[in-house]
Amino acid sequence: MSNPTLDHLLTRRSVSANALSEPGPDESQLAQILTAAARVPDHKKLVPWRFVLFQGPAREDFGRVLAEACQAEEPAASAMRLQMEGMRFLRAPVVVAVISRIAKAHVVPEWEQILSAGAACQNLVVASSSMGFGAQWITEWYAYSEAVRQALGLDEAERVAGFVYIGTPKEKPDERPRPELDDIVTAWQA
């Protein structure tokens, strides 16, 4: 018996941000994608994540932030590198920053809160691809940059869990090798 959800999970493939183009999800589709991203395990309903959207001109505006941060952190960065950083968010019509936020001194362990943010990233990717869009969850240097953290308005309890790029795939991505279950599964025994 075919199960569309399982079939999708067994065939889902990330699409490189460089292989995405217009169109991206419209307002209604993006609302559905974000709603799915928010339906993740969340012990004690802390909502230990939030989303920052980059669409339209905001992508180019944030590119200037990335180029400035790169230049400040790597003074020897070439003009070509700085230009590339300035155009980074233009690779896809929509970029979603997933911000992990930790409720300190809480009964829910920090690790569980971080995992919930990771689950939100994965749901963004799965929801996007289930609607026919391509998506890629990446971090890269700018997820760890202090200047970028400041530009995003992160407080000390927040970190970038990832940037999810969403758009239309230019081509179907090739399958890649996956681990064999025999290599990653063991049965615990006393």
C-alpha positions, 0 to 999 in steps of 0.5 A: 500500500502506497503512503504519500508521506512515507514515499516523499520522505524516502525520495526527498532530496535537498536542492542546492541553493545555487540550483534554485530560481523563481518562483518561490512560494506565494504568501499562502504557500509560505504560510503553510510551510511556516505552519508545518515548520512550527509543528515540531516536538516542543517539550513544555511548549517553549517555542524555542525557535523563531523565523526571520524571512528574507524576500524581495529587496530584503535579500539584497539588503541583507547581502550588504550586511553579509559582505560587510561582515565578511570584509570585517572578519576577513580583511584580505577577502577579494572583491570577487568574494565580497561580491559573492557574499553580497549576492548570497541571499539572491540565490533563492526567492525566499530565505528563512533564518531559523533562530534557536532560542534557549530558555535558560534555567528551565526544566526542559534541557537545552539540548532538547530545545536545540533539537526542536529548532533543528526539527523546525529546519527539517520541517521547512525543507520537507514542507517546501519539497512536498509542495514542489519547491526545492529547499536547502538547509545550510549554515555556512560562515555567516550563521556563526558571525557576530556581525550577522548575529547583531544584524539579526538582533539575536540576544545571548540565548539565541543562535542561528540553527540554519538558513533554509533557501526555498525556490523552484529547482532548475533541475532535479537533483541527482540521488546521493549515496545513503547509509546502509541500515546495517551500518547504522542500526544496532539492537541493544542487548543486555 
